[in-house]
Amino acid sequence: MVAWDGACHMSDRPGLMLRAVGGAIGIAKAVARVEPAEPAEVARRIAICEACPSGCYLERPSRCDLAKGGCGCFLSAKWRIASERCPKGHW
C-alpha cells in the first residue's frame, strides 16, 4: 500500500484529476481491446508523437510529458484505440 505524503495537491496541477480519469479510461479500453485501430493508423500516430515539435514525447513509458507542455496521455494505450484522439489535436 502506498502512503500519501501530501506533496501534491490538486491546486498544484489544474486538471490533473481529469487527465488521470481520461488516461484510466483509455487504458481500460486498450486492455478490453475495444475498437482497435488499424495497424497503419497506429503506426501513423506513433510517428506523429515521435516527431512532435514540442518535444514532449517520452519513449519509456510512452507518455506525452506534462512537464514539457504535453497532455500527460499514456500513449501506448491511446495509439491502439480507433476512437481515441490526441487532446492537442495532432492526430
Buried (B, 14 or more C-beta within 10 A) or exposed (E): EEEEEEEEEEEEEEEBEEBEEBBEEBBEBBEEEEEEBEEEBBEBBBEBBEEBEEEBBBEEEBBBBBEEEBBBBBBBBBBBBEEBEBBBEBB
